[in-house]
Amino acid sequence: MDDMSEKIDGYRSEEPIVTVLASVSRPQFVIDETIHRELQTYFLFANASDKKSRTVMGPADYNTLIEILNDLQPAKERVSEILLVFSRIRNDLTNFLDIVRAHLYTKPEVMNAKNDAIRTAIVSKTVPELEKVLSKVKSVIESAEIVHKNCNQTYNICNTMSNVIKEMLYYRSLANPPEQESKGKLHKQL
């Protein structure tokens, strides 16, 4: 196995891999660990003390629903932005990994490995920095997708509830017109 460790060290000094490792260390690929905490703040109504959306009971709560919808829109936009940025980063890192694989698969010792698991392990041992960053990016994307789904579902539910309340208010206004006298005067004028 020491022979393979020496070969992996040798691979790390070869031109395509040196270039990939230099690219992975650029600031755009440094993942800020606070992004998960930010995503948690957009996981709306997960906090037990925040029950705004669950206490909507009828027409009197229409303004509460409008507030919730107004709070949701910027959250949805920010989570979408995070998804787009990290998807682009994932694509770049995946391309780097493909470059490393393509280079290493030209090596006879990698090609002659008994199975694909050994070849994958060689790639992982050669560029662990890349694997680590890619793993973090995938974790952020998974979290963002969950939060995005939650935001969309909450928005859709609140929007549907507000539409139902609007209908209720409309039909209530038809049943109890506020200005019966003014309608009568209007009909007499016509």
N, C-alpha and C positions, 0 to 999 in steps of 0.2 A: 504494500500500500504506500510505502514511502516513495517508491518509484512513481506512482500516480500523483502523489502530492507534489513531487518535483516537476512533473509534466504540467500540472495545473498552474504552478507558479510560472512556468515557462509560457503557458498560454496567455497568462495575464500580462506578459510583457510584449505580446505580439500586437502589431499596429491596429487592426480593427477593434480589438478588445480594449486597448489603451484609449482609443478614441471614444468608445462607448462609455467607459468608466469616467472619463473626463466630462462627457456630456451629462451623465447622471449626477455628477457633483455640482452642476450649475444650480443657481438659486431657484430657478423655476421648478426644480424637482425636489426642493427641500419642503417637506410637508409640515405645516404648522399643526401641532398637536391640539390646539384649541378649537380646531374646526369641528370636532365631535361635540364639544360643549355648545358651540354656536348652533349646530344642528338640533341639539336637544331643546334649545330655546324655541325652535320653530315647531317642535312636536306639540302642537296646540292641545290644550286642555288635558295634558297628561298629568299636570299638577292637581292633586286632589282638592286644593283650596280654590281652584279656578273652575267654577261650575257654571259660568255664564251660559254656555250653549245648552246645558242640560236643564236649565231652569226656565226656558221659554215655554210659557203656558198658553198664551193667546195673543189677541190683538194689542194688548197693553205692552207687550214685549217686542213690538215691531222695531222700535228704536234700538233695542239691545241687539237684535239680529243685524241691523244695518251697521252697528259698531263692529260686530264680529266680522262681518264681510269686509269692512274697511281695514281691519287688522290683518285679515287673512291674505289679502291681495299682495301687499309688500313681502310677506313671508313666502308666499308661493313664488314670487319673482326671484327672491334671493336664493331659495333652494334650487330653482331651475338654473340660476347662474352658477351655483356650486357644481351642479351636475354637469353642465356644459364644460366648465373649466377642467374638472377632474376627468371627464371622459376624454378630452383632448390629451391630457397628460398621460392617461392610461394607454391611449393609442400610440403616443410617442415612445413610451417605455416598452410596449409590446413590440414595436418596430426594432428598438435596440436589442431586445431579446432575440428576435428573429435573426438579426445580423450576427449575434454571438453564436447562435445555433448553427447557422449556415457556415460560419467559419470553422467552428469546432467539428462539424460533421464531415469536413474534408480531411480530418486527421485520421489515420488508419486505426489508432488505438481506440478512438471514439466509435468509428464505424464498425469495428470488430467486437464491440462490447456485446455481451450475451443477449441483452434485452434493452428495451427502450427506457426502463427505469434507471439502468446504469448510465445511459447517455444523458438522461435528464439530471441525474445526480452530478455528473461531471460538469454540466452547464451551470447548475446551481452553485457548485463549489468554486467555479471559475469567476462568477460575477455575483457574489452574495449581496453586494450593495444594491445592485439592480433588482434582485429578487425582493429585498427588504422594502425598497421604495414602492415597487409594484404592489406588494402586499398591502402596504398602508393606503395606497391610492384606491385599491379595490375595496378596502374596508370603508373608506369615506364614501365611495359611490354607493355601496350597499346601504349605508346609513341614510344617505341623502335620498335614495329611492324610497325607502320606508317613510321618511318624513314627507316627501313629495306626495306619496300616495295618501298619507294621513291628511295633509293640507287640502288636497283635491276632494277627498271624501267629505271632510268637514265643511268645505266651501259649498259643495253640492247639496249637502243636507241643509245647511243654513239658508242657502238660496231657495231651495224648495219650500222650506218653512216660511220664508218671507213672502214667497209667491202665494202660498195658501192663506197667510194672514191678510195679504192685499185683497184676495178674493173675498175673504170673510168681511173685511171692512167695506168693500164695494157693495156686497149684498146687504149688509146692514144699512148702508146709506140708501139703498133702494127701498128697503122695508120701512125706514123711518126718515123720510126726506126732511132735512133740517129747516127748509123755508117753504112751508106749504102756502103761506100767504102770498109770497112773491110769485109763485107759480100761478096762483089764481089771478093775480093782477095781470100777469103776462098773457094769460088766455083771454081775458076780457079785452085787452088791447088789440089782440089779433082779430 
